[in-house]
Amino acid sequence: MRSVEEFVLNALYEDVGRGDLYSLVEEKKDARAKIVAKSSGVLAGRLYADTLSNLKNLDIKWFKNDGDTFENGEIICEISGDSHSLLACERTLLNLVLHASSIATLTKKFVDIIQPYGVMLLDTRKTRPNLRVFEKYATRCGGGTNHRMGLDDSLMIKDTHLKTIDNLKEYIKKARKAIPFTSKIEVEAETIEIAKEAFLADVDIVMCDNMTTDEVKEVVALRNKTAPHIKLEASGNISLDTIEDYAKTGVDAISTGSTVHQATWIDLSMKLL
């Protein structure tokens, strides 16, 4: 797993390459800049921006914390340092904050809808290659909760896995002995019958995948009656328009990849002072 510092250095190298040609012409000068919001949103990315500033000897004075909302026209932070470093880092710094804040902004919209129902919003593994840690950090800034980071932190049996398993109950018994004691087991159920089978196998979590709200309500009622200790998650094509209906079903959590792959970039700009 790459460190934040390594991630930031790679992002900077992508833009700077062998060197910023601007620095070959002008001498270094003391410079100050500000990042201004040109749309509303939720801030994320401070951890990565601070790492970049430390690497390049820049000073950042923040007026917002990760998770804070901001409005069009507000100053997010002020940055000072030598002109060569400041201008070489401009696009990388903005991209880090823009990308993270855009995910956090959409995440908060989902969270605000379901919070009154006591339901958690979970992200998914539908992240861009090499950006999983960064994008999952951004969803946390927006109020979401991370689902598993990868295949190694919990056992999730999806529909594709079920095709290879002859007896789910026996498989779960074997899995309990094979996986770490702290790892949970989740089964993806596309039908009520599969959910029943998962309850009988005594898994930790059952995901109601691509079910209608009526079907999810039926699974919730069955869970409450026969296996109240098992957590329920709803997933599959959950949108801002439908998430409240799923939150009302009684599930414990709702997962969606939309917070990442449907996030629309907000507008931030850097201006020299």
PAZAPA-4460 file (N, C-alpha, C; in steps of 0.05 Angstrom, whole numbers, plus 32768, in hexadecimal, padded with zeros to 4 digits):
% residues 273
    n_x    n_y    n_z   ca_x   ca_y   ca_z    c_x    c_y    c_z   seq   type   mol
   8011   7FE8   8000   8000   8000   8000   8012   8019   8000     1      M     A
   800D   802B   7FED   801E   8042   7FEB   8018   8056   8002     2      R     A
   802C   8063   800C   8029   8078   8020   801D   8091   8013     3      S     A
   8013   80A2   8024   8008   80BC   801B   801E   80CC   800D     4      V     A
   8036   80CB   8019   804D   80DA   800E   8054   80D0   7FF2     5      E     A
   8055   80B6   7FEF   805C   80AA   7FD5   8047   80B1   7FC0     6      E     A
   802D   80AF   7FC8   8017   80B6   7FB6   8019   80D3   7FAD     7      F     A
   801F   80E5   7FBF   8021   8102   7FB9   8038   8107   7FA7     8      V     A
   804F   80FA   7FAC   8067   80FE   7F9C   8062   80F4   7F7F     9      L     A
   8054   80DE   7F7C   804E   80D4   7F62   803B   80E7   7F53    10      N     A
   8028   80F2   7F61   8015   8105   7F55   8024   811E   7F4B    11      A     A
   8037   8127   7F5C   8047   813F   7F55   8059   8139   7F3D    12      L     A
   8066   8122   7F3D   8078   811B   7F27   8069   8119   7F0D    13      Y     A
   8050   810F   7F0E   8040   810D   7EF6   803D   8128   7EE8    14      E     A
   803C   813D   7EF8   8037   8158   7EED   8052   8166   7EE7    15      D     A
   8065   8164   7EF9   807E   8173   7EF6   8092   8165   7EE4    16      V     A
   8091   814A   7EE3   80A4   813C   7ED2   80C1   8142   7ED9    17      G     A
   80D0   814A   7EC5   80ED   8150   7EC9   80F1   816C   7ED5    18      R     A
   80DC   817C   7ED7   80DF   8197   7EE3   80CC   81AB   7ED7    19      G     A
   80C4   81BE   7EE7   80B2   81D3   7EDD   80C3   81E7   7ECD    20      D     A
   80BD   81EA   7EB3   80CC   81FC   7EA2   80CB   8219   7EAB    21      L     A
   80B6   8220   7EB9   80B3   823C   7EC3   80CB   8243   7ED4    22      Y     A
   80D5   8230   7EE4   80EA   8236   7EF7   8105   823B   7EE9    23      S     A
   8107   8234   7ECF   8120   8239   7EC1   8123   8256   7EB9    24      L     A
   810D   8265   7EBB   810D   8281   7EB1   810D   8295   7EC8    25      V     A
   80FC   8292   7EDB   80F8   82A5   7EF0   8107   829D   7F09    26      E     A
   8112   82B0   7F18   811E   82AB   7F32   8108   82A6   7F46    27      E     A
   8110   8298   7F5B   80FD   8293   7F71   80F5   82AD   7F7F    28      K     A
   80DC   82AE   7F86   80D2   82C5   7F95   80BF   82BA   7FAB    29      K     A
   80BC   82CA   7FC0   80A8   82C3   7FD4   808C   82C5   7FC8    30      D     A
   807B   82B2   7FCC   8061   82B2   7FC0   804C   82A9   7FD3    31      A     A
   8034   82B4   7FD0   801D   82AC   7FE0   8005   82A7   7FCD    32      R     A
   7FF5   8294   7FD4   7FDD   828E   7FC4   7FC6   8285   7FD5    33      A     A
   7FAF   8285   7FCA   7F97   827B   7FD9   7F88   8268   7FC7    34      K     A
   7F7B   8255   7FD3   7F68   8244   7FC4   7F4C   824D   7FCB    35      I     A
   7F3D   8253   7FB7   7F23   825F   7FBA   7F0E   824B   7FAE    36      V     A
   7EF8   8248   7FBD   7EE2   8237   7FB3   7ED2   8247   7F9E    37      A     A
   7ECD   823A   7F88   7EBC   8246   7F73   7EA2   8237   7F70    38      K     A
   7E9D   8225   7F83   7E84   8217   7F86   7E82   820D   7FA3    39      S     A
   7E6B   8203   7FAC   7E69   81F9   7FC7   7E72   81DC   7FC8    40      S     A
   7E78   81D3   7FE0   7E81   81B7   7FE2   7E89   81B0   7FFE    41      G     A
   7E96   8199   8000   7EA1   818E   801A   7EBF   818A   8016    42      V     A
   7ECF   8194   8028   7EEC   8192   8025   7EF6   8176   802B    43      L     A
   7F09   816D   801B   7F19   8155   8020   7F33   8159   8012    44      A     A
   7F48   814D   801C   7F62   814E   800F   7F78   815C   801F    45      G     A
   7F71   8166   8037   7F85   8175   8047   7F9D   8163   804D    46      R     A
   7F99   814A   8054   7FAF   8138   805A   7FC3   8137   8043    47      L     A
   7FB9   8136   802B   7FCA   8133   8013   7FD6   814E   800C    48      Y     A
   7FC7   8164   800F   7FD2   817E   8009   7FE8   8185   801D    49      A     A
   7FE4   817E   8036   7FF8   8184   804B   8011   8174   8045    50      D     A
   800E   815B   803D   8025   814B   8036   8035   8157   801F    51      T     A
   8027   8161   800B   8034   816E   7FF4   8043   8187   7FFE    52      L     A
   8036   8197   800E   8042   81B0   8017   805B   81AB   8028    53      S     A
   805A   8196   8038   8072   818F   8048   8089   8186   8037    54      N     A
   8083   8177   8022   8098   816E   8010   80A5   8185   8000    55      L     A
   8095   8199   7FFA   809F   81AF   7FEA   80A4   81C9   7FFA    56      K     A
   80A4   81C7   8014   80A9   81DE   8026   8096   81F5   8021    57      N     A
   807D   81EF   801F   8068   8203   801D   8059   8204   8038    58      L     A
   804E   821B   803E   803E   821E   8056   8021   8222   804E    59      D     A
   800F   8212   805A   7FF3   8215   8054   7FE4   821D   806E    60      I     A
   7FD4   8232   806C   7FC2   823A   8081   7FA6   8234   8079    61      K     A
   7F9A   8220   8087   7F80   8216   8080   7F6A   8226   808E    62      W     A
   7F54   822B   8080   7F3D   8237   808C   7F25   8223   808E    63      F     A
   7F2A   820B   8084   7F16   81F6   8085   7F24   81DC   808C    64      K     A
   7F16   81CA   8099   7F20   81AF   809F   7F13   819B   808D    65      N     A
   7F1F   8184   808A   7F12   816E   807B   7EF6   8169   8086    66      D     A
   7EE2   8167   8075   7EC7   8163   807E   7EB7   817C   8081    67      G     A
   7EC4   8193   8081   7EB5   81AD   8083   7EA9   81B4   8068    68      D     A
   7E92   81C1   8069   7E86   81CB   8051   7E91   81E6   804A    69      T     A
   7E8F   81ED   8031   7E98   8208   8028   7E85   8212   8013    70      F     A
   7E84   822C   800F   7E72   8238   7FFC   7E83   8247   7FE6    71      E     A
   7E76   824C   7FD0   7E82   825B   7FBA   7E8D   8275   7FC5    72      N     A
   7EA7   827A   7FBF   7EB3   8293   7FC7   7EC4   8291   7FE0    73      G     A
   7EC1   827C   7FF0   7ED1   8279   8008   7EEE   8272   8002    74      E     A
   7F00   827C   8013   7F1C   8275   8011   7F21   825B   8021    75      I     A
   7F2B   8247   8014   7F30   822D   8021   7F4A   822E   8030    76      I     A
   7F5F   8239   8024   7F79   823A   8032   7F8A   824F   8024    77      C     A
   7FA0   8257   8032   7FB5   8268   8026   7FCF   8259   8027    78      E     A
   7FDF   825C   8012   7FF8   824D   800F   800F   8261   800A    79      I     A
   8025   825C   8017   803C   826E   8013   8055   825D   800F    80      S     A
   8068   8268   8000   8081   825A   7FFB   8090   8268   7FE4    81      G     A
   80A5   825B   7FDA   80B2   8267   7FC3   80A1   8262   7FAA    82      D     A
   80A4   8275   7F97   8093   8274   7F7F   8097   825B   7F6E    83      S     A
   80AF   8251   7F6D   80B4   8239   7F5D   80A4   8221   7F68    84      H     A
   80A7   821D   7F82   8099   8206   7F8E   807B   8209   7F8D    85      S     A
   8072   8221   7F94   8055   8226   7F95   8048   8221   7F79    86      L     A
   8054   822C   7F65   8048   822A   7F4A   804B   820E   7F3F    87      L     A
   8061   8200   7F46   8064   81E4   7F3C   8050   81D1   7F49    88      A     A
   8048   81D8   7F62   8035   81C7   7F70   8018   81CE   7F6B    89      C     A
   8012   81E4   7F5E   7FF7   81EF   7F5C   7FE3   81DA   7F52    90      E     A
   7FE8   81CE   7F3B   7FD4   81BC   7F30   7FD1   81A2   7F40    91      R     A
   7FE8   8197   7F49   7FE6   817F   7F59   7FD7   8183   7F73    92      T     A
   7FDD   8199   7F80   7FCE   81A0   7F99   7FB1   81A3   7F94    93      L     A
   7FAA   81B2   7F7F   7F8D   81B6   7F79   7F80   819C   7F71    94      L     A
   7F8D   818B   7F62   7F81   8172   7F5A   7F7C   8160   7F72    95      N     A
   7F8E   815F   7F85   7F8A   814F   7F9D   7F72   8158   7FAC    96      L     A
   7F70   8172   7FB1   7F5A   817D   7FC0   7F3F   817B   7FB1    97      V     A
   7F41   8181   7F97   7F29   817F   7F86   7F1D   8163   7F85    98      L     A
   7F2E   8150   7F7F   7F25   8134   7F7D   7F19   812B   7F97    99      H     A
   7F27   812F   7FAD   7F1D   8125   7FC7   7F04   8134   7FCF   100      A     A
   7F04   814E   7FCB   7EEC   815E   7FD4   7ED4   8158   7FC3   101      S     A
   7ED8   8151   7FAA   7EC1   814A   7F99   7EB3   8131   7FA3   102      S     A
   7EC3   811D   7FAA   7EB8   8104   7FB5   7EAB   8109   7FD0   103      I     A
   7EB8   8119   7FE1   7EAD   811F   7FFC   7E92   812E   7FF9   104      A     A
   7E91   8140   7FE5   7E78   8150   7FE1   7E61   813E   7FDA   105      T     A
   7E65   812C   7FC7   7E4F   811A   7FC0   7E48   8107   7FD6   106      L     A
   7E5D   80FD   7FE4   7E58   80EB   7FFB   7E46   80F7   800F   107      T     A
   7E4B   8111   8016   7E3B   811E   802A   7E1E   8120   8022   108      K     A
   7E19   8123   8008   7DFD   8124   7FFF   7DEE   810A   8005   109      K     A
   7DFC   80F4   8000   7DF1   80DA   8007   7DED   80D7   8025   110      F     A
   7E01   80DE   8034   7E00   80DB   8051   7DEA   80EB   805D   111      V     A
   7DE7   8103   8054   7DD2   8115   805F   7DB6   810A   805C   112      D     A
   7DB2   80FB   8046   7D97   80EF   8041   7D91   80D9   8054   113      I     A
   7DA5   80C8   8059   7D9F   80AF   8069   7DA5   80B2   8087   114      I     A
   7DB3   80C7   808F   7DBA   80C9   80AB   7DA2   80C9   80BE   115      Q     A
   7D8C   80D5   80B7   7D75   80D4   80C9   7D6B   80B8   80CF   116      P     A
   7D72   80A5   80BE   7D68   808A   80C1   7D7C   8078   80D0   117      Y     A
   7D93   8083   80D8   7DA7   8074   80E6   7DB5   805F   80D5   118      G     A
   7DB6   8064   80BB   7DC3   8052   80A8   7DDE   805C   80A0   119      V     A
   7DF2   804B   809F   7E0D   8053   8097   7E0F   8052   8078   120      M     A
   7E1F   8065   806E   7E26   8065   8051   7E41   8059   804E   121      L     A
   7E43   8044   803D   7E5C   8036   8038   7E66   803B   801C   122      L     A
   7E80   803C   8018   7E8A   803E   7FFD   7E8F   8021   7FF2   123      D     A
   7E9C   801F   7FDB   7EA0   8004   7FCF   7EBD   8003   7FC5   124      T     A
   7EC4   7FED   7FB8   7EDE   7FEA   7FAB   7EDE   7FF4   7F8F   125      R     A
   7EC9   8001   7F86   7EC8   800E   7F6C   7ED7   8028   7F6D   126      K     A
   7EF1   8026   7F6F   7F02   803D   7F6F   7F15   803C   7F58   127      T     A
   7F21   8053   7F51   7F34   8054   7F3B   7F4E   8045   7F43   128      R     A
   7F5A   8037   7F31   7F73   8028   7F37   7F88   803B   7F44   129      P     A
   7F94   8031   7F59   7FA8   803F   7F68   7F9E   8058   7F78   130      N     A
   7F84   805C   7F78   7F79   8072   7F87   7F67   806A   7F9E   131      L     A
   7F66   8050   7FA5   7F53   8046   7FB8   7F55   8054   7FD3   132      R     A
   7F6D   8055   7FDE   7F71   8061   7FF9   7F69   807E   7FF8   133      V     A
   7F71   808C   7FE3   7F6B   80A9   7FE0   7F4D   80AD   7FDE   134      F     A
   7F40   809D   7FCE   7F23   80A2   7FC9   7F12   8099   7FE1   135      E     A
   7F1B   8084   7FEF   7F0D   807C   8007   7F11   8090   801E   136      K     A
   7F28   809C   801F   7F2D   80B2   8032   7F19   80C9   802C   137      Y     A
   7F15   80CF   8013   7F03   80E4   800B   7EE6   80DE   8014   138      A     A
   7EDD   80C5   8011   7EC2   80BE   801A   7EBF   80C1   8038   139      T     A
   7ED4   80BB   8047   7ED3   80BF   8064   7ED0   80DD   806B   140      R     A
   7EDE   80EE   805C   7EDB   810B   8060   7EBF   8115   805C   141      C     A
   7EB1   8107   804A   7E95   810F   8044   7E81   8102   8057   142      G     A
   7E8A   80F2   806B   7E78   80E6   807E   7E72   80C9   8079   143      G     A
   7E7D   80BE   8064   7E78   80A2   805E   7E8A   808F   806F   144      G     A
   7E85   8076   806D   7E94   8061   807B   7EA0   804E   8067   145      T     A
   7EB9   8047   806B   7EC6   8035   8058   7EBC   8019   805A   146      N     A
   7EB5   800D   8044   7EB0   7FF0   8042   7ECC   7FE4   8042   147      H     A
   7ECF   7FCB   803A   7EEA   7FBF   803B   7EFD   7FCD   8028   148      R     A
   7F16   7FCF   8030   7F2A   7FDC   801F   7F33   7FC9   8008   149      M     A
   7F32   7FAF   800D   7F3A   7F9C   7FF9   7F31   7F80   8000   150      G     A
   7F3A   7F6D   7FF1   7F32   7F51   7FF4   7F3D   7F45   800E   151      L     A
   7F50   7F52   801B   7F5E   7F46   8031   7F54   7F4E   804C   152      D     A
   7F40   7F60   804E   7F37   7F68   8069   7F1C   7F5D   8071   153      D     A
   7F0D   7F52   805F   7EF5   7F43   8067   7EEE   7F30   804F   154      S     A
   7EDE   7F1C   8055   7ED6   7F09   8040   7EBA   7F10   8036   155      L     A
   7EB9   7F19   801D   7E9F   7F1F   8011   7E9A   7F0B   7FFB   156      M     A
   7E84   7EFD   7FFD   7E7D   7EE8   7FEA   7E68   7EF4   7FD7   157      I     A
   7E71   7EFA   7FBF   7E60   7F06   7FAB   7E52   7EF1   7F9A   158      K     A
   7E41   7EFA   7F88   7E32   7EE7   7F77   7E45   7ED5   7F67   159      D     A
   7E5B   7EE1   7F5F   7E6F   7ED1   7F50   7E7B   7EBB   7F61   160      T     A
   7E80   7EC1   7F7B   7E8B   7EAD   7F8D   7E76   7E97   7F92   161      H     A
   7E5D   7E9F   7F95   7E48   7E8C   7F9B   7E45   7E76   7F85   162      L     A
   7E4D   7E7E   7F6D   7E4B   7E6A   7F57   7E5F   7E53   7F5B   163      K     A
   7E74   7E58   7F6B   7E88   7E44   7F70   7E85   7E35   7F8A   164      T     A
   7E71   7E3D   7F9A   7E6D   7E31   7FB4   7E54   7E1F   7FB4   165      I     A
   7E58   7E05   7FBA   7E42   7DF2   7FBA   7E31   7DF3   7FD3   166      D     A
   7E3D   7DF8   7FE9   7E2F   7DF8   8003   7E38   7E10   8013   167      N     A
   7E28   7E26   8014   7E31   7E3F   8020   7E36   7E3B   803E   168      L     A
   7E25   7E2C   804C   7E28   7E28   8068   7E43   7E1B   806F   169      K     A
   7E49   7E06   8060   7E63   7DF8   8064   7E7B   7E0A   805E   170      E     A
   7E77   7E1A   8048   7E8D   7E2C   8041   7E92   7E40   8057   171      Y     A
   7E7D   7E4B   8063   7E80   7E5F   8079   7E8E   7E52   8091   172      I     A
   7E87   7E39   8097   7E95   7E2B   80AD   7EB3   7E29   80A8   173      K     A
   7EBA   7E22   8090   7ED6   7E20   8089   7EE4   7E3B   8089   174      K     A
   7ED5   7E50   8080   7EE0   7E6B   807E   7EE6   7E76   809A   175      A     A
   7ED5   7E70   80AE   7ED9   7E7A   80C9   7EF4   7E70   80D4   176      R     A
   7EFC   7E58   80CC   7F15   7E4D   80D6   7F2E   7E57   80C6   177      K     A
   7F28   7E60   80AD   7F3F   7E67   809C   7F46   7E85   809C   178      A     A
   7F32   7E96   80A0   7F38   7EB3   809F   7F3E   7EBD   80BB   179      I     A
   7F4A   7ED5   80BD   7F50   7EE1   80D7   7F37   7EE3   80E8   180      P     A
   7F3B   7EE1   8102   7F25   7EE2   8116   7F15   7EFC   8113   181      F     A
   7F22   7F12   810D   7F15   7F2C   810C   7F07   7F32   80F2   182      T     A
   7F0B   7F21   80DE   7F00   7F26   80C3   7EE2   7F1D   80C2   183      S     A
   7ED2   7F2E   80B6   7EB5   7F28   80B4   7EB0   7F1A   8099   184      K     A
   7E99   7F0D   8098   7E90   7EFF   8080   7E76   7F0B   8077   185      I     A
   7E75   7F14   805E   7E5D   7F20   8052   7E55   7F10   8039   186      E     A
   7E3C   7F0D   8036   7E31   7EFF   801E   7E20   7F13   800E   187      V     A
   7E24   7F14   7FF4   7E14   7F24   7FE3   7DFC   7F13   7FDA   188      E     A
   7DE4   7F1D   7FE0   7DCB   7F0E   7FD9   7DBB   7F1E   7FC5   189      A     A
   7DB7   7F12   7FAE   7DA7   7F1F   7F99   7D8A   7F18   7F9B   190      E     A
   7D84   7F03   7FAB   7D69   7EFA   7FAF   7D63   7EF6   7FCD   191      T     A
   7D4A   7EF4   7FD4   7D42   7EEF   7FF0   7D4B   7ED3   7FF8   192      I     A
   7D4A   7EC0   7FE5   7D53   7EA5   7FEC   7D70   7EA3   7FF3   193      E     A
   7D81   7EB2   7FE5   7D9D   7EB2   7FEB   7DA1   7EBF   8007   194      I     A
   7D92   7ED4   800D   7D94   7EE1   8027   7D8D   7ECD   803D   195      A     A
   7D78   7EBE   8039   7D70   7EA9   804D   7D87   7E95   8051   196      K     A
   7D93   7E8D   803B   7DA9   7E7A   803C   7DC0   7E86   804C   197      E     A
   7DC5   7E9F   8048   7DDB   7EAD   8056   7DD5   7EAF   8074   198      A     A
   7DBC   7EB4   807B   7DB4   7EB5   8097   7DB9   7E9A   80A4   199      F     A
   7DB2   7E84   8097   7DB5   7E6A   80A1   7DD3   7E62   80A4   200      L     A
   7DE4   7E6E   8093   7E00   7E69   8094   7E0E   7E7A   80AA   201      A     A
   7DFE   7E8C   80B6   7E08   7E9D   80CC   7E20   7EAF   80C4   202      D     A
   7E1C   7EBD   80AE   7E31   7ED0   80A6   7E2F   7EEA   80B7   203      V     A
   7E41   7EFC   80B3   7E41   7F15   80C3   7E2F   7F2B   80B6   204      D     A
   7E30   7F2C   809C   7E22   7F41   808D   7E15   7F34   8074   205      I     A
   7DFE   7F3D   806D   7DF1   7F36   8054   7DEC   7F4F   8044   206      V     A
   7DF5   7F4F   802C   7DF1   7F66   801A   7DD9   7F60   8008   207      M     A
   7DC5   7F71   8009   7DAE   7F6F   7FF7   7DB5   7F7D   7FDD   208      C     A
   7DBD   7F6E   7FC9   7DC8   7F7A   7FB1   7DB3   7F7C   7F9B   209      D     A
   7DAF   7F95   7F91   7D9C   7F99   7F7B   7D80   7F8F   7F81   210      N     A
   7D78   7F90   7F9A   7D5D   7F88   7FA2   7D4B   7FA1   7FA1   211      M     A
   7D31   7F9D   7F9D   7D1E   7FB3   7FA0   7D1C   7FBA   7FBE   212      T     A
   7D11   7FD1   7FC4   7D0D   7FD8   7FE0   7CFA   7FC5   7FEE   213      T     A
   7CE6   7FBB   7FE0   7CD3   7FA7   7FEC   7CE2   7F8D   7FF3   214      D     A
   7CF4   7F85   7FE1   7D03   7F6D   7FE6   7D16   7F71   7FFE   215      E     A
   7D22   7F88   8000   7D34   7F8E   8016   7D24   7F8E   8030   216      V     A
   7D0C   7F99   8030   7CFC   7F99   8048   7CF5   7F7D   8051   217      K     A
   7CF1   7F6B   803E   7CEB   7F4F   8045   7D04   7F42   8052   218      E     A
   7D1C   7F48   8047   7D34   7F3E   8053   7D39   7F49   806F   219      V     A
   7D33   7F63   8072   7D36   7F6F   808D   7D24   7F62   80A1   220      V     A
   7D0B   7F5D   8099   7CF8   7F50   80AB   7D01   7F34   80B3   221      A     A
   7D0C   7F25   809F   7D16   7F0A   80A4   7D2E   7F0B   80B6   222      L     A
   7D40   7F1E   80B1   7D57   7F21   80C2   7D4F   7F27   80DF   223      R     A
   7D3C   7F39   80E3   7D34   7F41   80FD   7D27   7F2A   810D   224      N     A
   7D1B   7F18   80FE   7D0D   7F02   810A   7D20   7EEA   8110   225      K     A
   7D32   7EE5   80FE   7D42   7ECC   8100   7D60   7ED0   8106   226      T     A
   7D6B   7EE7   80FF   7D88   7EEB   8103   7D8E   7F09   8109   227      A     A
   7D84   7F13   811F   7D87   7F30   8125   7DA4   7F3A   8128   228      P     A
   7DB6   7F27   812C   7DD2   7F2F   812F   7DE0   7F34   8115   229      H     A
   7DD4   7F2C   80FF   7DE1   7F30   80E4   7DDA   7F4C   80DA   230      I     A
   7DEF   7F59   80D0   7DEC   7F74   80C4   7DE2   7F72   80A7   231      K     A
   7DD3   7F86   809F   7DC8   7F87   8084   7DD2   7FA0   8075   232      L     A
   7DDA   7F9B   805C   7DE4   7FB1   804B   7DD4   7FB0   8031   233      E     A
   7DCC   7FC7   8027   7DBF   7FC9   800D   7DD3   7FD5   7FF9   234      A     A
   7DD2   7FCB   7FE1   7DE5   7FD5   7FCD   7DD9   7FD0   7FB1   235      S     A
   7DE5   7FDD   7F9D   7DDD   7FD8   7F82   7DCD   7FEF   7F76   236      G     A
   7DDA   8000   7F66   7DCD   8016   7F58   7DBF   8029   7F6B   237      N     A
   7DCB   802E   7F82   7DC0   8041   7F95   7DC7   805D   7F8C   238      I     A
   7DB4   806E   7F8A   7DB8   808A   7F82   7DAD   809D   7F96   239      S     A
   7DB2   80B7   7F92   7DA7   80CB   7FA3   7D89   80CB   7FA3   240      L     A
   7D7D   80C2   7F8D   7D60   80C1   7F8A   7D54   80AA   7F99   241      D     A
   7D63   8094   7F9D   7D57   807C   7FA8   7D61   8075   7FC4   242      T     A
   7D77   8082   7FCD   7D84   8079   7FE6   7D72   807C   7FFE   243      I     A
   7D60   8090   7FFF   7D4F   8094   8016   7D3C   807D   8019   244      E     A
   7D31   8073   8002   7D1E   805D   8003   7D2C   8044   800E   245      D     A
   7D45   8040   8007   7D54   8029   8012   7D5A   802C   8030   246      Y     A
   7D60   8045   8038   7D66   804B   8054   7D4E   8045   8065   247      A     A
   7D36   8048   805A   7D1D   8043   806A   7D17   8026   806D   248      K     A
   7D25   8014   8060   7D1F   7FF8   8061   7D27   7FEB   807B   249      T     A
   7D3A   7FF7   8089   7D44   7FEB   80A2   7D5F   7FDE   80A1   250      G     A
   7D6D   7FE2   808A   7D88   7FD7   8088   7D9B   7FE7   809A   251      V     A
   7DB2   7FDB   809F   7DC6   7FE8   80B0   7DD8   7FFB   80A0   252      D     A
   7DDC   7FF5   8087   7DEF   8004   8076   7DE7   8003   8059   253      A     A
   7DEF   8017   804A   7DEB   8017   802D   7E06   801D   8020   254      I     A
   7E0D   800E   800D   7E26   8013   7FFF   7E21   801C   7FE2   255      S     A
   7E33   802E   7FD9   7E31   8038   7FBE   7E4C   8040   7FB4   256      T     A
   7E51   803A   7F9B   7E6A   8044   7F8E   7E67   805F   7F82   257      G     A
   7E4E   8069   7F82   7E48   8083   7F75   7E58   809A   7F81   258      S     A
   7E5E   8098   7F9B   7E6C   80AE   7FA7   7E87   80B4   7F9A   259      T     A
   7E93   809F   7F8D   7EAC   80A2   7F80   7EA8   80A6   7F62   260      V     A
   7E9B   8092   7F55   7E9A   8093   7F38   7E85   80A6   7F2C   261      H     A
   7E75   80B2   7F3D   7E62   80C6   7F32   7E66   80E1   7F3E   262      Q     A
   7E7D   80E4   7F4D   7E83   80FF   7F58   7E8B   8112   7F42   263      A     A
   7E7E   8129   7F42   7E84   813E   7F2F   7E97   8153   7F3C   264      T     A
   7EAC   815A   7F2D   7EC0   816C   7F39   7EB4   8187   7F40   265      W     A
   7EBA   818F   7F59   7EB3   81AA   7F61   7EC7   81BD   7F55   266      I     A
   7EC5   81D7   7F5C   7ED6   81EB   7F50   7EE6   81FA   7F65   267      D     A
   7F00   81F6   7F64   7F13   8204   7F76   7F28   8212   7F64   268      L     A
   7F32   8228   7F6E   7F46   8237   7F5E   7F5B   8241   7F70   269      S     A
   7F74   8242   7F66   7F8A   824E   7F75   7F91   8269   7F69   270      M     A
   7F93   827D   7F79   7F99   8299   7F71   7FB1   82A3   7F81   271      K     A
   7FC4   82AF   7F73   7FDB   82BB   7F81   7FD3   82D5   7F8D   272      L     A
   7FDD   82DA   7FA5   7FD7   82F3   7FB4   7FEC   8308   7FAE   273      L     A
***
